[in-house]
Amino acid sequence: MKNKLRSFKVKLWLYFVLFTALIFSVLWILQTVFFQSFYDDMLKSRTRAAAEKIIENSASENISEIIDELSLTNSALVYITDSDGNIVYSSDQFKGISEKAHIKQMNGKRSSDSDQSFGRHGEESGRKYRLLPEDYESFLDELEASENGVYEISAEDSYVYGTYIDYGTDGEKYVLYISTVTQAMGGAVEIIRIQLLWGTLISIASGFVLAWFIARSFSAPVASLTEKAEHIAEDETEDRFKRGFCSELDELNDVLDETAVRLRESRDFQRELLANVSHDLRTPLTMIKGYAEMVRDISRTDEQQCSEDIGVIVREADRLTAMVNEILEYSEMQSAGKVREPEEVDFSGLVKRVCNNFSSLYARENGRIETDITENITVNGNIGRLERAVYNLLDNAVRHNGDSKVINVSLKVKNSMAELRITDHGNGIPEEELQNIWDRYYTYRQRDKKGVSGLGLAIVRQIVQMHYGTCSVESKQGEGSTFIIELKAGNSYNVQCTMYNVQL
């Protein structure tokens, strides 16, 4: 039960539920606690902005239309009076179109008719305006007493803004009075709360269901990958993972597939190691033990025979050591699968150095190495690995050179590629075997046991592929074989070797 509560599906579901609850909690706070105050602040700001616009356009010919429009859009009551409280103009959100036309006509006469009279009750030429508030006189007194000529009243259910204004062309100061109701949203807020309550209940219920389906959708591929990872080491696994849900899981699936391939290769290598190398190791160990027993029991008193037997023991021990070293080296390269921190390598100098080392040893067998090496050819990579590849090819040529005793080594640049060709003049390789000679242990099992462990050419291929190169062979039976390595030369080489994984 505890593990189920900690599962990916349950946790994802809980996170979605908490997220939904958090969102609606914020909405409730905003709509129930801060909505009215926010609305009041916005209403006051809009009222002050309307007053500023009226002041800016007070001398305009269409000021009455501007006032009517502002009172309508802001749900405000607007008065313009003289200092004694006589109404010059008024407007509210309920003013009709016909009245607007009449007011416009009266405004046209205002500047030219010097006999106009305006009453406290809003009478002008027989026309009546809306009555002033009962506290208008006190409002005028407070406005007159204000230091900056602006007076604001913030009551529980209304907001009043007053200031002086230049209205008309007579040069006199008039009073601008704008009032708006701040509790007009009270009923709307209650309606919004009821709607929000139902919306919250429905949304939370829907969120629970939706979160559950989302959690299941996310957990299903994860569970599939988990099951796949549990059986990754098995020989046959049923891949139930469906690609396309998200790129990250697809990449994880690809990594698991690659890991499964490498595990199978590693397992096959181990099996092959047990099946073949154990047999290869048994022979030198048996000889070492047998000759050691002969020295102990028979030839220890015969100095010459004892020396010969010990020589056999030393040779077999050296052979055993070389075999183990090759196996360890190949295993290390297979596990690494990439070149770390590649550097510029003088490939011409490297090939010359390896050829010189072999020449001194090969000369003892009356053999020689003929070279045709172009100077200053460079490649990027690991100098130790590349030297090992060239060494293995030369060693392979010496072992299979037959009676010719001549080995040809050529290094040229062709099409931005450094091409190394090592040619022996032995018996050659049958055409049906050419595609298999790079396999592990193939040489040792199939070609007269002339190798040490059968890993020489496999190591060459591993190293060349690690350097983004290619290796190939040309051979004719009875004429010899030419092994070819091609690597990117100079700056054309892609140094991103660290991203390359070798697949065998």
N, C-alpha and C positions, 0 to 999 in steps of 0.2 A: 504493500500500500504506500509505503514511504517513497519507494522508487517511482511509482506512478505519479505521485504529487510533484516529484522533481523532474518529470519527463519534459522533453522539449515541447510537446503538444500542449500540456497543461500550463506550462509557464507562458507560452505564447498566447494562449487563450486568456490567462489572467492579465497579461500586459495589455491586451486589447480591451478587456473589460475595464481595467483601471484607467486606461486612456479615455474611453467613452465617459466614464464617471467624472473624470477630471474636466473634460470639455463642457459637460452639462452643468457641473458645479460652477465653473466660471461664468457660463451663460446665466445661471440663476442669480449669481451675485450681481452681475451687471444689470440684469433686467429688474430685479426686485429691490436692491439696495441703492444702486447708484443711478438708476435710470432717471428718476424724477429730478435729482440734483443736476445731472448732466443735461437734461432737457431744459431746466430753468436757466442754466448758464448759457446754453446755446441761444435760448430765446432772448436773454438780456443782450447778448452780443449782437444778435441780428437787429434788435431794436435800436441799439446805439449806432449800428452801421446805417440803418434807415434814416436816423436823425442826421447823420453826417451827410448823407446823400441829399436830403432836403435842404440842408444849409448850403451845400455846394451849388444847388440849382435854384436857389431862392429867387434869383433875378431872371430866371428863364420864363419865356412866355407860356410854356406848357407845364408850369410848376404844379398846377392843379391835377393834371393827368399823372404826374410823377407821384404826388401824394396819394392819389386814389390807388394807383398800382401798388405802392409800398404798403398801404394799409390793408389791401386785399391779400397780398402774398405773405405778410407777416401777422395777419389777424390782429391788427392794432387799431386803436382809436386815436386819431390825430386831431389836435386843435391848434389853430393859430389865432392868438388873441393879442389885443393891445395890452399895455401895462395896467389898465383898469379892469381887465377881464371881459371886454367886449369881443365877441367872436368875429374874426375876419374870415376864417375858413375852417371847415371841419370835414372829416372823412372817416369812414370805418369800412369794415369788410363787407357790409350789407348794402352799400350804396349802389343804386341802380344806374344803368347806362343813361337814362333820360336826365337824371339828376346831375350826372357828370357833364352832360352837354349844357345844362342850365348854369352850372357853376363856372364853366369855361366862358360862357357869355358874360356872366357877372364879373369875372376877373378881367375881361376885356374892357369893361367900363370903369374898373376900379381906379385906374391911374388917371383917367380923364374927367371923372365925375367928382367934383370937390364937395358935393352936397350929400355924399353917402353918409348914412348913420348906421351904426351897428349896436344892437342892444345886448344886454346881458343874457337875454333869453335866445339870442341867435336870430333875431329878425333882421332881414335885409331886403328892402323893397317888397315887402309882403311875403318874403320867403323865410322859412324857419329852418334853423340848424338844430342838431342834437344838443340837448341841455348840457351845460358844464357840470362836472362833479360837485357835490356839496362842499368838499374841502378845497375847492379851487383857490379861494382867497388865501387860505393858509399856505397853499402851494406857492402862490405868488410872493407871499412874505418870505418864505424860506429861500426861494430862488433869488430874491433881491438881496437877502442877507448872505448868500453864498459868496465865497472869495473869487472863484473862477467863473462865475456865471453859469454854473451847471448844478442841477439838483436832481438826485435820484431817490426814489422811494421803493424799497423792496418789502412788500407786505407778504402775508402768508399765501394769498391767492392772486396777487397782481404785482406788476412792476411798472413804475412810472419814471420817465426820463424827461427832464425839462431843461431848456436853455433859451438864450436870446437869439433872434434871427433877424436879418435884414430882409424884409418881405415887401415886395413892390418897389416903387421908385420914389416914394415920398421922403426917404431918408430916415424914417422913424424906426425905432427898435420895437420888434414884436416878440411875443413869447411863443415858443414851440413846445407843445405838450403831447407826448406820446405815451399811451398806456396799453398794456397787453396783459392778458390773463395767464398766470403761470400754472394754475391747477387744471387747465383745460384737458390735460392728458390723464387726469386721475382715473376716469372711466376706461380710457384706452389702456392704461397700465394694468388695470384689473383684468381686462380681456386678454392682454398679452400674457399675463401670469397664468390664466386658465389654459390658454393655448400652449404655453410653455410646459405646463404640468403634463398635459396629454402628450405633447410631443416628446417630453422626456421619457415618460413611461413606454411609449411605443418605440422610441429610438433605443432605449436601453435593452428592451426585449429583442429588438432586431439586432442590436449590437452583440448580444449574447450569442444568438444563433449564427450571425455572420462571423464573429470571432472564432466560434467553434469550427465552422467550415474552413476558415482560413488556416487555423491551427492544424487541422487535419491535412489540408493541402500542403502545408510546409513540412509537417512531420512525416508524411508518407515517403517522399524521396529520401529524407534523412534516414528513416528506418530501413529503407531499401539499401542505401549505401552502407549502413551499419551491418546489415546481414551479409552484404557482399564482402565487407572487410573481415568478418568473422570466418568466412570460408575462402579467403584469398589464397591460402596456401594449398588448397585442394587441387587435384588435377583437373577436375571438371566442375565448373560452377555455373549455375543458371543466372544469367544477368537479367534481373527483373527491373533494373533502373530504367526509367523513361526519360530520355533527354528532352530539353526544351523548357523545363520549369523555370530555371534561372541559370545564368552563365556560371556563377560561382560553383553550384552543385555539378554542373556539367564538367567544369575544370577538375573538381575533386574526383569525379568518376573517371576522367582521363588519367589522373595521377594514380588512382587505384588500379586501372587497367595496366598502366606502365609498370607499376610495382609488381602486379601479378606476373607479368611477362618476365621481369628481372628475377623474381623468385623462382619461377619455373626454370629459367636458364641456370640460376645458381643451383637449384636442385638437380637438374640434369648434369651440370658440371660435377657436382659432388658424387652423383652416381657413377659418372664416367671415370672420375678420379679413383673411386673405390674399385671399379671393375678393371681398370687398365693400369693405373699407376701402382696399385698394390702389387699387381703381377710384375710390373717393371722393377719395383723396388725389391721384390723377393729374389730375383736373379743375382744382383750384385751382393745382397746381404748373404745369400747362400754361399756364394763364392768366397766372400770375406771370411765367413765362419769356417768353411771347409779348409781354406788355405791356412787359416790361423791354427786350426786343429792339427794340420800336417806339420806346421812349424813346431807346435808344442810336442807332438808325439813322434815325429819321424825326422824331419830335416834340420832340427836345431843343432845337431852335431855335425851336419854337412854344411859348411859355410857357403859354398856356391849354390846349392839347392835352396838353402834357407834364404839367401839373398833373392833368388828368383821368385820364391813363394811370397816373400814380403813385397817384392815389386808388383806382383799380381794384386795383392791386397791394397797397395797404395793406388794402383790404377782404378780398381773397382770402387775404392772410397772416393777418388776424385770424380769418377763417373756418377756415383750416387749423389755427391755434393752438387754437381752441375745440374743433375736432374731435379733435385729439390729446389735449387735456386730458380730454375726456369718455371717450375710450378708456382712458387711463391710470387715471382715477378708477374706472371700472367694473371694470377688471382688478384694481385694488387691493382693492375691496370683495369681489369674487368670491373672491380668494385668502384674504382674512381670514375672511369668512363669519360674523362675530360682533362684538358690541359689547364693547369692553374698558372696564372701570371705568365703568359707567353712573352718571349723576348726575341730580339733579332739575332739570328744564328748565321754565322759564316758557313754556309752549307758546303762551299767549295773546299774550305780548309778542313772541315769535319771529314769529308769523304777522303781527302788526301791523307789525313792522319790515320784513319782506319786502314786504308790500303797499305800505308808504310808499316803499320804494326803487323799486318798479315804477311807482307812481303818477306820480312826477316824470318818468320816461322816457316813460310811456304818454301823458302829457298833451301831449307834443309832437305826437302823432298824433291829438289831440282825443279821446282815450279816457279813461275813468275806471274806477276800481275801487271798487265799493260793498261795504262790509264790515258784518258783523253778528257781532261777536266777543264772547263771554262772557269776563269778566275772571277772572284768577287760576286758569286751568286749567293744571295741571302734569302732566307725564309724566316718566318716567325713561328716560334714554338718552343719546345723544351729540348735543350741541347742533349741532355742525357738520354731521353727517349729516342731521338733521331739517331744518335750514335749507335744505340742498341739495334735499331732496325737495319742500319747499314752493316753492322757487324754480323747480324744473323744471316743476311743475304750472302755476304762474302764467305761465311762459314759453310753455308749450304752449298755454294759454288765449289769450294775446296773439296767437300765430302763427295760431290757427285761429278767431279771433273774427269774422272777416268784417267786414261793414259796421256792425254794431251798436255797436261801440266801448265796450260796457259789460260789465264782468266782475263777477260777484257772488262774494264770499267769506264763508262762514259757519263759525263755530266754536262748537259746543255740546257739552254733556255729556248722553249718553243711555245709561242702564243702565251707569253707571260707565265708559263709553267716551267718550274725546274724539273727536268726529266733525268732521272738516274737509271742507267741500264747496266746490269751486271750479267755477263755472259759466261757460261761454262761450256765446255766441249765434250760433255759426257754422253751418256746413252740417250738423253732426252726423256720426255714424259709422254706416255700414251695419251692420245687425244681424249679418251673417255675419262681419264683421271685429272685432266687439267682443272675442272671445276671443283675438285675436292681437295686439292693440295693445300689450300689455306685452312682446312678444318683442323681442329685439335686432334692430335695423336694420329692423324692420317698417315703422315710420313713414317712414323715408327711402326705402324701396323702393316703398311702396304708396300713400303719401298725398301726392303732388305735390311731394315733396322739400322740404317746409317745415321740416324739422328740420335740425339741424346734422350729427349723425352717426347718428340713429336709435336712440340709446341713452338718451334723456331719460326715457321712461317705464320702461324696463328698470331704470334706476338708482333710480327712485322705488320700484318694487316690491322691489328688493334691500334698500333702506334700511328700508322698512316691515316686511318679513319679519324683518330683523335685530332689530327692536324688538317682535317678537311681535304685530304688527298685521296688518291686512288692508287691501287697496286694491281698489277696484271703480270701475265707470263706468256711468252711465245716459245714454243718448243716443237722440235721435230725429232722423232726417234732416230738415233744414230748420229745426230748432228749437234745435240746439246740444247740448252735452254737459256733464255734471256728473261730475267726478272726486272720489271720496270716499276719505278716509283715516280709519281707526279705530285708536286706540291706547288702551291701558289708562290711565285717568286717576288721578293722585294715588297714594296708598299701595296701591291695589289692584293696581298694576303689579308683576309678578314680575320682580325685578331680576336673576334668574339668566340674563341674556342671554348671558353668556360661554359657556354650555353649549349654545347654539342654533346649529346649522349650517344654512345656507340651501341648499336643493336647488332648482335651477332646471330 
